[in-house]
Amino acid sequence: MQSPVFFIVSPKGGQYVNNNDSIIRNVSIEEAKDVNRVGVVKSIPTAYKTVVDVGDEIIVHHNTFRITFDVKGVPVHSNSYIKDDLYFVFPEMIYMVIKPNGDKISLDPFCFVEPLVEEGADVPNIGILKYGNKFTEEIGIEEGTKVLLKDYSNYEFNFDNERLYRVRNNQLLGTC
């Protein structure tokens, strides 16, 4: 199966993720925070070139694999569901590619910022650029640089035991 414009992916490890083997955290499908955001690429689009390859892992929007309820209260797959644990993904819903060798590539217009924590709390609107992209390279913001963020740009992700914010390029206000 191959699409001219969509990626075809499967959720890595199922639709929902429990990060602790002894406690089941997601007891309700309404909780978006525990929806799996990591997919494995099964097919890439034919219409354009991409850095994503078949077999790569990708970080996607939380609604890609999410189960919701219809108006009658019946559980239904997301609008991205195809069949048999396969989903289509719009290219703009892919935030990062993780190559088999572990390399992480943020895809424009997204980068990932590590929250700056002082005295046990996140410092508002400030973080450390963890995974930049072409845009951050072009404007000279290197990974490891402290950055200033717009309000409400802390769209939180947890993967590979890291808590990161997914940030759009236009939410980076500068360096500090």
GIQUI-V571534 format. One record per residue. SS is DSSP state (~ for helix, > for strand, _ for the rest). OMEGA is omega as a letter, one per 30 degrees, with the letter a starting at -180 (999 if undefined). D_FIRST is the distance of its C-alpha to the first C-alpha in Angstrom with 1 decimal. Layout:
SS;OMEGA;D_FIRST + SS;OMEGA;D_FIRST
This chain:
_;l;0.0 + _;a;3.8 + _;l;6.9 + _;a;10.4 + _;a;12.3 + _;l;10.8 + >;l;10.1 + >;a;8.0 + >;l;10.7 + >;l;12.8 + >;l;16.5 + _;l;18.6 + _;l;21.2 + _;a;20.5 + _;a;20.8 + >;a;24.5 + _;l;26.5 + _;a;30.0 + _;a;31.6 + _;a;34.5 + _;a;34.4 + _;a;37.6 + _;l;37.1 + _;a;34.3 + _;a;34.3 + _;a;31.8 + _;a;33.5 + _;l;32.2 + _;l;28.7 + _;a;30.5 + _;a;31.0 + ~;a;28.5 + ~;a;30.0 + ~;l;28.6 + >;l;25.0 + _;l;22.7 + _;a;21.9 + >;l;20.2 + >;l;16.4 + >;a;14.6 + >;l;11.9 + >;a;8.6 + >;l;7.1 + _;a;9.6 + _;l;10.2 + _;a;11.2 + _;a;14.3 + _;l;16.5 + _;a;17.7 + _;l;17.7 + _;a;19.4 + _;l;16.5 + _;l;14.8 + _;a;12.2 + _;l;14.5 + _;l;16.7 + >;l;18.1 + >;l;18.4 + >;a;21.1 + >;l;20.0 + _;a;21.9 + _;a;23.3 + _;a;21.9 + _;a;18.2 + _;a;18.5 + _;l;21.8 + _;l;23.0 + >;l;25.6 + >;l;27.8 + _;a;27.8 + _;l;31.2 + _;l;32.1 + _;l;31.6 + _;l;28.5 + >;l;26.0 + >;l;22.6 + _;l;19.5 + _;l;19.1 + _;a;17.8 + _;a;14.7 + >;l;13.7 + >;l;10.6 + >;l;11.3 + _;l;12.3 + _;l;13.1 + >;a;10.0 + >;l;11.2 + >;a;10.6 + >;l;13.5 + _;l;15.6 + ~;a;16.8 + ~;l;20.4 + ~;l;19.7 + >;a;19.3 + >;a;22.8 + >;l;22.7 + >;l;20.8 + >;a;22.1 + _;l;21.7 + _;l;22.0 + _;l;25.7 + _;l;26.4 + _;l;26.7 + >;a;26.1 + >;l;25.2 + >;a;25.9 + _;l;24.1 + _;g;26.3 + _;a;27.8 + >;l;27.9 + >;a;30.1 + >;a;31.3 + >;l;35.0 + >;l;36.9 + >;l;39.4 + >;a;43.0 + >;l;44.9 + >;a;48.7 + _;l;51.0 + _;a;48.1 + >;l;46.6 + >;l;44.0 + >;a;45.8 + >;l;44.7 + >;l;42.8 + >;l;43.1 + >;l;40.7 + >;l;39.8 + >;a;36.8 + >;l;34.7 + >;l;31.5 + _;l;32.1 + _;a;29.8 + ~;a;30.5 + ~;a;32.7 + ~;l;34.9 + ~;a;35.3 + ~;a;36.4 + _;l;38.9 + _;l;40.3 + _;a;39.3 + _;l;38.7 + _;a;37.1 + _;a;40.0 + _;l;41.7 + >;a;43.1 + >;l;41.6 + >;a;42.8 + >;l;40.3 + _;l;40.5 + _;l;41.2 + _;l;38.4 + _;a;36.0 + _;l;35.7 + >;a;32.2 + >;l;32.3 + >;l;29.7 + >;l;30.3 + >;a;28.3 + _;l;29.6 + _;l;32.9 + >;l;33.4 + >;a;34.2 + >;l;33.1 + >;l;33.0 + >;a;30.1 + >;l;32.0 + >;l;31.2 + ~;a;33.0 + ~;l;35.3 + ~;l;36.4 + >;a;38.0 + >;a;41.6 + >;l;43.0 + >;l;44.2 + _;999;47.2
